Amino acid sequence: MASIEESEPMLVTSQGGEKRVCPEKGEEEEGDLPPKRPRVQNDQKNGGQSHQDEEEEPEGNGSEGEDGEEDGETFADMMKHGLTEVDVGILKFVSDHEGFSGILKERYSDFVVHEINKQGKTVQLDDLSIPPETDESDVLTEEQKQQLGELQLFKNKEGNVSIEVEDDTKEKRTLIHKAIKTQFPGLETKTEEREGHKFIVAYHAAGKKALAAPRKHSWPKKRGSFCHFVLYKENKDTMDAINVLSKFLRLRPNLFSYMGTKDKRAITVQEIAVLKITAERLAHLNKCLMNFKLGNFCYKNHPLKLGELQGNHFTVVIRNISGTQEQVQQAMTSLKETGFINYYGMQRFGTTAVPTHQVGRKSWWQNCETLLFVFSEKGYLVRCREEWAKTQDPEAALKKLPIKRCVEGQLLRGLSMYGKKNIITAFGLIPRNNRLMYIHSYQSVVWNTMVSRRIEAFGLKAVEGDLVLRGGTAHHLTAEEAESHSIHDIVMPLPGFDVIYPSHHVGKGYREMLSADGLDIDNMRHKVKDYSLAGAYRRVIIRPSDVSWEVIQYDDPKISLVHTDVEKLEDKPAPVFNTEGKYRALRMEFSLPPSTYATMAIREVLKMDTSIKNQTQLNTTWLN
């Protein structure tokens, strides 16, 4: 396993503190995030459906090129126009402890996410063995397997392996053919006669490109059609990981299924399922790929579905903390006993100059203007947007765009195909996840804003007019009922046609906010089904489970402070701490339900602003 690549650390400070921020150049890691903005050919069918409360992870409004090129604009330049927490309604804390600073994600191993499956079990990688096969496991000798393995990895100078089968039956020869193709993907076989003797010859059919090439062979009837496995990955989001696995296995990405997507900047462990691919083929990838491990293989008759998980377990290390033992104790006790406001985190709203919620609330033509003209956060878009501003000719603007697979390129292609009078159809060329991301981001900023008003008005107690769920149906509390409920029972709606609103004055705030944005709260349906907003309910306060923490001291700033699943499999020792070490770190563990943001829990502990804009501004001062 390759060593964990280091990321730039992010120094986070309590609000109003004197320390500066050195941000990691990326987005905060969460447990469950939706697929990143897909390129057109990778728009996943199995991950394409979007649940109302799934989290679409925006990465800005223009997709970077293959080489990630950005002409002329630095990350800090882009963030000058970025969002702060105030911009998206994140205003309140639930506790009154004093915040403190620390470095988050100094190493990727400082943020570890384990999925919690629908049975409530934390998913772990602890077994790399392959389930035994009944019909083909014994037809190859150990010597033959070694020779075939070397051939598969191009270490065999002969270029083939010959197995004599003169005395074998046709059935036995069939099993040998099948065993080679199954256990050593990328190899072809043929039967040859040489000087009166019969051989099965294994060879590479098309050079290195044939490595792990899929083979059509019979699938045992008693074996489940889906191979489920645990994927351990470092510094890769789930969609990127699926694309890598697909490339090496020569498969379509939509043959894979999963319960939730995990973001890039962390070590994450989750369950994946793939249709009719053997554990042998998957296990072989452990020899080929860096920063991945696949294990815990088993066969089942069903795929995985988005949202089936119960949540995620987080192990988070915050290094070089300034807080005293008493401050840490107060902060973590509050997190354990009270929880944190269930805000949608900053990732929900994009990191660049075109906030996704701004697109979500505009008219169709305004959105064209927003995406194609108003902002220019990517250097390679400047010439395209200048052409659009001058001519409003989609074909001419598209010719000025060097990278056609970004959102702007898809919208221009749609306008070119269907005309500027058919904007809704043109928007349909933008991948569905992106279109839904804009809408859901707007709903999220409304929710955040209204919850901040609710906390400001009534604090952490249930009051008359609040909403609770009973059997999945929302119900207004009476004054008497409010006495027997706590803030942990209260939900607030995302705006839509299938929800009700609090009956106190905060409920009226929804109508006022949507009206100010030119939207009618009583008319949230749309003739295009994807744009009809049903709404949903979301708990105001989340209390994490399985909360534990310790303050640890260490001398080496590069030492890993978490014992990972792969390190355990490789029998590497757990980190050893020095009780009088030079540095102090807070290591916390907690479990969260789906669709909640770990960064909002960390925000509550440290009392920090999590926006990249704020961190970048502080970072500029700090570096100067």
FENBEL-V994521 format. One record per backbone hydrogen bond with DSSP energy under -0.5 kcal/mol. NH is the residue of the N-H (numbers start at 1). CO is the residue of the C=O. E is the energy in kcal/mol with one decimal. If there is no record, write none. Layout:
NH/CO/E, NH/CO/E
This chain:
10/104/-1.5, 11/9/-0.5, 11/22/-0.6, 12/10/-0.6, 12/102/-3.6, 15/607/-3.4, 17/14/-2.4, 23/21/-0.6, 26/24/-2.4, 33/31/-0.6, 33/261/-4.3, 34/55/-4.0, 42/39/-1.4, 43/40/-1.4, 44/42/-0.9, 48/45/-0.7, 49/45/-0.6, 51/49/-0.5, 54/51/-1.9, 56/54/-0.8, 57/55/-0.7, 58/56/-1.0, 58/347/-1.0, 59/60/-0.7, 68/65/-1.8, 72/70/-0.7, 78/74/-2.1, 79/75/-2.1, 80/76/-0.8, 80/77/-0.9, 81/78/-1.4, 82/79/-1.3, 88/84/-0.8, 88/85/-0.9, 89/86/-1.5, 90/85/-2.5, 91/89/-1.0, 100/606/-0.6, 102/12/-2.5, 103/319/-3.3, 104/10/-3.1, 104/102/-0.6, 105/317/-0.8, 108/5/-0.5, 110/107/-1.8, 111/108/-1.8, 112/315/-2.7, 113/267/-2.6, 114/313/-2.8, 115/269/-2.5, 116/311/-2.7, 117/115/-0.6, 117/121/-2.6, 120/117/-2.2, 123/115/-3.5, 126/124/-0.8, 139/136/-0.9, 145/141/-2.5, 146/142/-2.1, 147/143/-2.3, 148/144/-2.8, 149/145/-2.4, 150/146/-2.1, 151/147/-2.1, 152/148/-2.6, 153/149/-1.5, 154/151/-1.7, 155/150/-3.4, 156/150/-0.7, 157/155/-0.7, 159/156/-0.9, 161/202/-2.0, 163/200/-2.7, 164/162/-0.5, 165/198/-2.7, 168/165/-1.1, 173/169/-2.5, 174/170/-2.3, 175/171/-1.9, 176/172/-2.1, 177/173/-2.6, 178/174/-2.4, 179/175/-2.8, 180/176/-2.5, 181/177/-2.1, 182/178/-2.2, 183/179/-2.9, 184/180/-1.9, 186/213/-0.8, 187/184/-1.6, 188/203/-3.4, 190/201/-1.6, 192/199/-3.0, 194/197/-3.2, 197/194/-1.8, 199/192/-3.2, 200/163/-2.9, 201/190/-3.2, 201/199/-0.6, 202/161/-3.0, 202/200/-0.5, 203/188/-2.3, 204/159/-0.6, 205/186/-0.7, 205/203/-0.5, 206/207/-0.5, 209/206/-0.8, 210/207/-1.6, 211/208/-1.7, 212/185/-1.4, 213/210/-2.4, 217/215/-0.8, 220/218/-0.5, 223/220/-1.1, 226/300/-2.9, 227/274/-2.5, 228/226/-0.7, 228/298/-3.2, 229/272/-2.9, 230/295/-3.2, 231/229/-0.5, 231/270/-3.3, 232/230/-0.6, 232/293/-2.9, 233/268/-2.2, 234/291/-2.1, 235/266/-1.9, 236/264/-0.6, 238/262/-2.5, 241/237/-2.4, 242/238/-2.7, 243/239/-2.1, 244/240/-2.1, 245/241/-2.6, 246/242/-2.7, 247/243/-2.1, 248/244/-2.1, 249/245/-2.1, 250/246/-1.0, 251/246/-2.3, 255/252/-1.9, 256/253/-1.9, 257/273/-2.5, 259/271/-0.6, 261/33/-0.6, 263/30/-1.0, 266/264/-2.7, 267/108/-0.6, 267/111/-2.3, 268/233/-2.1, 268/266/-0.5, 269/113/-2.5, 270/231/-1.9, 272/229/-3.0, 273/257/-2.3, 274/227/-1.6, 275/255/-1.3, 276/225/-3.4, 277/274/-0.6, 282/278/-1.8, 283/279/-3.2, 284/280/-1.9, 285/281/-0.7, 285/282/-1.2, 286/283/-1.6, 287/284/-1.9, 288/284/-0.6, 288/285/-0.6, 289/285/-2.5, 293/232/-2.0, 295/230/-1.8, 296/127/-3.7, 297/129/-0.6, 298/228/-1.9, 300/226/-2.9, 307/259/-3.0, 308/305/-1.9, 310/116/-2.4, 311/116/-1.3, 312/592/-2.3, 313/114/-3.6, 314/312/-0.5, 314/590/-3.4, 315/112/-2.5, 316/588/-2.9, 317/110/-2.9, 318/586/-2.7, 319/103/-2.8, 319/317/-0.6, 320/584/-0.7, 321/584/-1.6, 322/101/-2.1, 323/101/-0.5, 328/324/-2.5, 329/325/-2.3, 330/326/-2.5, 331/327/-2.6, 332/328/-2.7, 333/329/-2.2, 334/330/-2.1, 335/331/-2.0, 336/332/-2.3, 337/333/-2.7, 338/334/-2.9, 339/334/-2.0, 340/542/-2.1, 342/540/-2.8, 343/341/-2.0, 345/343/-0.5, 348/345/-1.7, 349/346/-1.7, 350/347/-1.1, 355/353/-0.8, 356/349/-1.3, 358/355/-0.8, 359/355/-1.3, 360/356/-1.9, 361/357/-0.9, 361/358/-0.6, 362/358/-0.6, 362/359/-1.0, 367/363/-2.2, 368/364/-1.8, 369/365/-2.3, 370/366/-2.8, 371/367/-3.1, 372/368/-2.4, 373/369/-2.0, 374/369/-2.3, 375/370/-1.0, 381/378/-1.5, 382/379/-1.5, 385/381/-2.7, 386/382/-2.5, 387/383/-2.0, 388/384/-2.2, 389/385/-2.7, 390/386/-1.8, 391/387/-2.8, 392/387/-0.6, 392/388/-1.7, 394/392/-0.7, 397/393/-2.5, 398/394/-2.5, 399/395/-1.7, 400/396/-0.8, 400/397/-0.8, 401/398/-1.5, 402/400/-0.7, 404/402/-0.6, 406/403/-0.7, 410/406/-2.0, 411/407/-2.4, 412/408/-2.6, 413/409/-2.3, 414/410/-2.1, 415/411/-2.5, 416/412/-2.4, 417/413/-2.2, 418/414/-2.8, 419/415/-1.8, 422/419/-1.5, 426/422/-1.9, 427/423/-2.7, 428/424/-0.9, 428/425/-0.5, 429/426/-1.7, 430/427/-1.8, 434/431/-0.8, 435/431/-2.0, 436/432/-2.7, 437/433/-1.9, 438/434/-1.8, 439/435/-1.4, 440/436/-3.1, 441/437/-2.1, 442/438/-1.6, 443/439/-2.1, 444/440/-2.1, 445/441/-2.0, 446/442/-1.9, 447/443/-2.4, 448/444/-2.9, 449/445/-2.1, 450/446/-2.5, 451/447/-2.5, 452/448/-2.2, 453/449/-1.8, 454/450/-2.3, 455/451/-2.7, 456/452/-2.4, 457/453/-2.5, 458/454/-2.4, 459/455/-2.0, 462/485/-0.6, 465/477/-2.4, 466/463/-2.0, 467/491/-0.6, 468/475/-2.0, 470/473/-3.0, 473/470/-1.4, 475/468/-2.4, 477/466/-2.5, 482/478/-2.3, 483/479/-0.8, 483/480/-0.6, 484/481/-1.3, 485/482/-1.3, 489/486/-1.9, 490/487/-0.9, 491/467/-2.4, 492/538/-2.4, 494/536/-3.3, 497/533/-3.0, 498/534/-2.3, 499/496/-0.7, 503/465/-1.7, 507/504/-1.5, 508/504/-0.8, 509/505/-0.9, 509/506/-0.6, 510/506/-0.7, 510/507/-0.9, 511/507/-0.8, 512/508/-2.0, 513/509/-2.6, 514/510/-2.5, 515/511/-2.4, 516/512/-2.1, 517/513/-1.0, 518/515/-1.7, 519/514/-3.0, 521/519/-0.7, 523/520/-1.9, 529/527/-0.7, 531/528/-1.8, 532/529/-1.7, 533/524/-2.5, 534/532/-0.8, 536/494/-0.9, 538/492/-2.1, 540/490/-2.2, 542/340/-2.5, 544/542/-0.7, 545/591/-1.9, 548/589/-2.2, 550/587/-1.7, 552/550/-0.6, 552/585/-2.7, 554/583/-2.0, 557/555/-0.7, 559/556/-1.6, 564/562/-0.9, 568/564/-2.0, 569/565/-2.3, 570/566/-2.2, 571/568/-1.5, 572/567/-3.0, 578/553/-1.5, 579/577/-0.6, 581/578/-2.2, 583/554/-3.1, 585/552/-2.7, 586/318/-2.7, 587/550/-2.7, 587/585/-0.6, 588/316/-2.9, 588/586/-0.6, 589/548/-2.8, 590/314/-1.8, 591/545/-2.8, 592/312/-2.6, 596/593/-0.7, 598/596/-0.6, 600/597/-0.9, 601/597/-1.0, 602/598/-2.3, 603/599/-2.4, 604/600/-1.6, 605/601/-1.6, 606/602/-2.8, 607/603/-2.3, 608/603/-0.9, 609/13/-0.5, 610/608/-0.6, 613/83/-0.8, 615/611/-2.0, 616/612/-2.9, 617/613/-2.3, 618/614/-2.1, 619/615/-2.5, 620/616/-2.4, 621/617/-1.6, 622/618/-2.4, 623/619/-2.9, 624/620/-1.6
